[in-house]
Amino acid sequence: MRVIAPVRASHSYTQRLQAPPQAVFPLLCPVREAEWIDGWNPPLVVSASGVAEPDCVFVTHAGPGEETWYITRHEPAAGLLEMIRIRPAVTAGRITIRLRATADGCAADITYTYTSLGPQGDDFIAAFTADHYRQFMREWETRLNHWLANGTAR
């Protein structure tokens, strides 16, 4: 057995979204994200309902390989979504999204935590800076707000 200290990074960001939580939550789904993210097309979604649900599994392309995502918590009434994201031999990640109502829509508190699973993962963690994460979150926020306002991807 080999036990090592984790190489890990975690960042949080709060998005300001222009719709109430009950309108935003269904869009946080491997199927529905294709509506507001150009090019989003997971090759496999395993779902009894056809959309996000507890224990939904989906696969996405990640560079030369694939990532497997597993929805561990899906609580629409609480505005809570949690997923595990595995890129074999590279990283294991946890994504937590909490929606809360605001006067002009909702806030989405989003945390991504990645743990390296090897040398490629170490490189990924080194590049997963607070600035990189903030830019990623702002782009996501812009795309989602555009869809909420216009009903189309930008």
Short mmCIF file of the C-alpha atoms (twelve columns), coordinates in Angstrom:
data_MODEL
# 
_entry.id   MODEL 
# 
loop_
_atom_site.group_PDB 
_atom_site.id 
_atom_site.type_symbol 
_atom_site.label_atom_id 
_atom_site.label_alt_id 
_atom_site.label_comp_id 
_atom_site.label_asym_id 
_atom_site.label_seq_id 
_atom_site.Cartn_x 
_atom_site.Cartn_y 
_atom_site.Cartn_z 
_atom_site.pdbx_PDB_model_num 
ATOM 1   C CA . MET A 1   0.000   0.000  0.000   1 
ATOM 2   C CA . ARG A 2   1.284   3.425  -0.960  1 
ATOM 3   C CA . VAL A 3   -0.085  6.397  0.968   1 
ATOM 4   C CA . ILE A 4   0.930   9.879  -0.147  1 
ATOM 5   C CA . ALA A 5   0.085   13.434 0.837   1 
ATOM 6   C CA . PRO A 6   -2.510  14.969 -1.495  1 
ATOM 7   C CA . VAL A 7   -1.669  17.490 -4.159  1 
ATOM 8   C CA . ARG A 8   -4.936  19.396 -4.157  1 
ATOM 9   C CA . ALA A 9   -6.505  22.715 -5.087  1 
ATOM 10  C CA . SER A 10  -9.909  24.114 -4.189  1 
ATOM 11  C CA . HIS A 11  -11.526 27.358 -5.337  1 
ATOM 12  C CA . SER A 12  -14.943 28.934 -4.798  1 
ATOM 13  C CA . TYR A 13  -16.828 31.613 -6.685  1 
ATOM 14  C CA . THR A 14  -20.302 33.141 -6.443  1 
ATOM 15  C CA . GLN A 15  -22.101 33.713 -9.716  1 
ATOM 16  C CA . ARG A 16  -24.932 36.246 -9.953  1 
ATOM 17  C CA . LEU A 17  -27.629 34.753 -12.188 1 
ATOM 18  C CA . GLN A 18  -30.624 36.573 -13.634 1 
ATOM 19  C CA . ALA A 19  -33.324 34.034 -12.770 1 
ATOM 20  C CA . PRO A 20  -34.669 32.376 -9.631  1 
ATOM 21  C CA . PRO A 21  -33.145 29.109 -8.392  1 
ATOM 22  C CA . GLN A 22  -36.058 26.998 -9.672  1 
ATOM 23  C CA . ALA A 23  -35.381 28.250 -13.233 1 
ATOM 24  C CA . VAL A 24  -31.600 27.816 -13.023 1 
ATOM 25  C CA . PHE A 25  -31.345 24.433 -11.274 1 
ATOM 26  C CA . PRO A 26  -32.724 22.308 -14.163 1 
ATOM 27  C CA . LEU A 27  -30.109 23.846 -16.486 1 
ATOM 28  C CA . LEU A 28  -27.286 22.356 -14.363 1 
ATOM 29  C CA . CYS A 29  -27.617 19.051 -16.148 1 
ATOM 30  C CA . PRO A 30  -25.477 17.084 -18.609 1 
ATOM 31  C CA . VAL A 31  -28.329 17.132 -21.130 1 
ATOM 32  C CA . ARG A 32  -29.724 20.664 -20.595 1 
ATOM 33  C CA . GLU A 33  -26.265 22.303 -20.605 1 
ATOM 34  C CA . ALA A 34  -26.192 21.709 -24.373 1 
ATOM 35  C CA . GLU A 35  -28.848 24.452 -24.586 1 
ATOM 36  C CA . TRP A 36  -26.536 27.147 -23.235 1 
ATOM 37  C CA . ILE A 37  -22.979 25.887 -23.849 1 
ATOM 38  C CA . ASP A 38  -21.872 25.782 -27.484 1 
ATOM 39  C CA . GLY A 39  -20.165 22.473 -28.227 1 
ATOM 40  C CA . TRP A 40  -21.326 20.703 -25.044 1 
ATOM 41  C CA . ASN A 41  -22.148 17.157 -26.105 1 
ATOM 42  C CA . PRO A 42  -21.373 14.342 -23.651 1 
ATOM 43  C CA . PRO A 43  -21.076 11.090 -25.637 1 
ATOM 44  C CA . LEU A 44  -22.811 9.123  -22.867 1 
ATOM 45  C CA . VAL A 45  -25.422 10.028 -20.230 1 
ATOM 46  C CA . VAL A 46  -26.789 7.274  -17.979 1 
ATOM 47  C CA . SER A 47  -30.086 8.532  -16.538 1 
ATOM 48  C CA . ALA A 48  -33.454 6.915  -15.788 1 
ATOM 49  C CA . SER A 49  -35.273 10.238 -16.292 1 
ATOM 50  C CA . GLY A 50  -33.206 11.469 -19.242 1 
ATOM 51  C CA . VAL A 51  -31.811 14.436 -17.297 1 
ATOM 52  C CA . ALA A 52  -29.777 15.090 -14.131 1 
ATOM 53  C CA . GLU A 53  -30.830 13.062 -11.107 1 
ATOM 54  C CA . PRO A 54  -29.161 11.310 -8.165  1 
ATOM 55  C CA . ASP A 55  -26.696 8.669  -9.429  1 
ATOM 56  C CA . CYS A 56  -26.735 10.033 -13.001 1 
ATOM 57  C CA . VAL A 57  -23.419 9.248  -14.699 1 
ATOM 58  C CA . PHE A 58  -22.049 10.957 -17.781 1 
ATOM 59  C CA . VAL A 59  -18.848 10.988 -19.782 1 
ATOM 60  C CA . THR A 60  -17.115 13.970 -21.376 1 
ATOM 61  C CA . HIS A 61  -14.017 14.341 -23.537 1 
ATOM 62  C CA . ALA A 62  -10.923 15.665 -21.745 1 
ATOM 63  C CA . GLY A 63  -7.924  16.153 -23.972 1 
ATOM 64  C CA . PRO A 64  -6.836  12.782 -25.311 1 
ATOM 65  C CA . GLY A 65  -8.972  10.885 -22.762 1 
ATOM 66  C CA . GLU A 66  -12.367 10.951 -21.120 1 
ATOM 67  C CA . GLU A 67  -13.742 12.026 -17.759 1 
ATOM 68  C CA . THR A 68  -16.510 10.257 -15.897 1 
ATOM 69  C CA . TRP A 69  -18.910 12.388 -13.838 1 
ATOM 70  C CA . TYR A 70  -21.192 11.023 -11.108 1 
ATOM 71  C CA . ILE A 71  -23.989 13.077 -9.537  1 
ATOM 72  C CA . THR A 72  -23.847 12.345 -5.805  1 
ATOM 73  C CA . ARG A 73  -26.403 14.945 -4.642  1 
ATOM 74  C CA . HIS A 74  -29.278 16.359 -6.659  1 
ATOM 75  C CA . GLU A 75  -31.659 18.323 -4.418  1 
ATOM 76  C CA . PRO A 76  -33.735 20.793 -6.469  1 
ATOM 77  C CA . ALA A 77  -35.758 22.107 -3.494  1 
ATOM 78  C CA . ALA A 78  -32.543 22.942 -1.642  1 
ATOM 79  C CA . GLY A 79  -30.788 24.210 -4.787  1 
ATOM 80  C CA . LEU A 80  -27.935 21.765 -4.157  1 
ATOM 81  C CA . LEU A 81  -25.975 19.794 -6.731  1 
ATOM 82  C CA . GLU A 82  -22.796 17.827 -6.098  1 
ATOM 83  C CA . MET A 83  -20.793 15.796 -8.607  1 
ATOM 84  C CA . ILE A 84  -17.633 13.743 -8.605  1 
ATOM 85  C CA . ARG A 85  -15.438 14.024 -11.715 1 
ATOM 86  C CA . ILE A 86  -12.747 11.422 -12.436 1 
ATOM 87  C CA . ARG A 87  -10.087 11.611 -15.124 1 
ATOM 88  C CA . PRO A 88  -8.244  8.302  -14.656 1 
ATOM 89  C CA . ALA A 89  -4.597  8.641  -13.591 1 
ATOM 90  C CA . VAL A 90  -4.924  12.453 -13.745 1 
ATOM 91  C CA . THR A 91  -7.432  13.967 -11.274 1 
ATOM 92  C CA . ALA A 92  -10.388 13.307 -9.021  1 
ATOM 93  C CA . GLY A 93  -12.657 16.279 -8.483  1 
ATOM 94  C CA . ARG A 94  -15.701 17.334 -6.516  1 
ATOM 95  C CA . ILE A 95  -18.003 20.105 -7.742  1 
ATOM 96  C CA . THR A 96  -20.551 21.591 -5.368  1 
ATOM 97  C CA . ILE A 97  -23.183 24.112 -6.474  1 
ATOM 98  C CA . ARG A 98  -25.590 25.807 -4.056  1 
ATOM 99  C CA . LEU A 99  -28.250 28.153 -5.423  1 
ATOM 100 C CA . ARG A 100 -29.882 30.765 -3.213  1 
ATOM 101 C CA . ALA A 101 -32.531 33.313 -4.085  1 
ATOM 102 C CA . THR A 102 -31.606 36.980 -4.345  1 
ATOM 103 C CA . ALA A 103 -33.700 40.069 -5.065  1 
ATOM 104 C CA . ASP A 104 -32.774 39.961 -8.773  1 
ATOM 105 C CA . GLY A 105 -32.478 36.200 -9.405  1 
ATOM 106 C CA . CYS A 106 -30.111 33.907 -7.567  1 
ATOM 107 C CA . ALA A 107 -26.555 33.442 -6.421  1 
ATOM 108 C CA . ALA A 108 -24.730 30.246 -7.296  1 
ATOM 109 C CA . ASP A 109 -21.979 29.367 -4.832  1 
ATOM 110 C CA . ILE A 110 -19.703 27.025 -6.796  1 
ATOM 111 C CA . THR A 111 -16.702 25.145 -5.440  1 
ATOM 112 C CA . TYR A 112 -14.356 22.959 -7.468  1 
ATOM 113 C CA . THR A 113 -11.867 20.788 -5.579  1 
ATOM 114 C CA . TYR A 114 -9.334  18.693 -7.491  1 
ATOM 115 C CA . THR A 115 -6.876  16.095 -6.221  1 
ATOM 116 C CA . SER A 116 -3.991  14.900 -8.361  1 
ATOM 117 C CA . LEU A 117 -3.716  11.208 -9.212  1 
ATOM 118 C CA . GLY A 118 -0.256  11.416 -10.774 1 
ATOM 119 C CA . PRO A 119 2.241   13.599 -12.638 1 
ATOM 120 C CA . GLN A 120 -0.313  14.897 -15.174 1 
ATOM 121 C CA . GLY A 121 -2.591  15.733 -12.271 1 
ATOM 122 C CA . ASP A 122 0.207   17.631 -10.545 1 
ATOM 123 C CA . ASP A 123 0.547   19.774 -13.682 1 
ATOM 124 C CA . PHE A 124 -3.218  20.291 -13.801 1 
ATOM 125 C CA . ILE A 125 -3.299  21.379 -10.137 1 
ATOM 126 C CA . ALA A 126 -0.423  23.818 -10.729 1 
ATOM 127 C CA . ALA A 127 -2.386  25.446 -13.574 1 
ATOM 128 C CA . PHE A 128 -5.680  25.461 -11.628 1 
ATOM 129 C CA . THR A 129 -5.020  28.856 -10.070 1 
ATOM 130 C CA . ALA A 130 -7.496  31.206 -8.428  1 
ATOM 131 C CA . ASP A 131 -7.224  33.527 -11.442 1 
ATOM 132 C CA . HIS A 132 -7.853  30.683 -13.913 1 
ATOM 133 C CA . TYR A 133 -10.869 29.532 -11.878 1 
ATOM 134 C CA . ARG A 134 -12.302 33.048 -11.619 1 
ATOM 135 C CA . GLN A 135 -12.056 33.479 -15.425 1 
ATOM 136 C CA . PHE A 136 -13.728 30.090 -15.969 1 
ATOM 137 C CA . MET A 137 -16.560 30.991 -13.574 1 
ATOM 138 C CA . ARG A 138 -17.120 34.408 -15.177 1 
ATOM 139 C CA . GLU A 139 -17.348 32.830 -18.642 1 
ATOM 140 C CA . TRP A 140 -19.847 30.268 -17.352 1 
ATOM 141 C CA . GLU A 141 -21.829 33.048 -15.625 1 
ATOM 142 C CA . THR A 142 -21.914 35.114 -18.851 1 
ATOM 143 C CA . ARG A 143 -23.064 32.133 -20.940 1 
ATOM 144 C CA . LEU A 144 -25.815 31.155 -18.511 1 
ATOM 145 C CA . ASN A 145 -27.080 34.720 -18.079 1 
ATOM 146 C CA . HIS A 146 -27.150 35.135 -21.864 1 
ATOM 147 C CA . TRP A 147 -29.284 31.999 -22.178 1 
ATOM 148 C CA . LEU A 148 -31.556 33.109 -19.315 1 
ATOM 149 C CA . ALA A 149 -32.119 36.498 -20.990 1 
ATOM 150 C CA . ASN A 150 -32.342 35.320 -24.624 1 
ATOM 151 C CA . GLY A 151 -33.106 31.583 -24.672 1 
ATOM 152 C CA . THR A 152 -30.104 30.943 -26.924 1 
ATOM 153 C CA . ALA A 153 -26.445 30.093 -26.537 1 
ATOM 154 C CA . ARG A 154 -24.163 32.949 -27.459 1 
# 
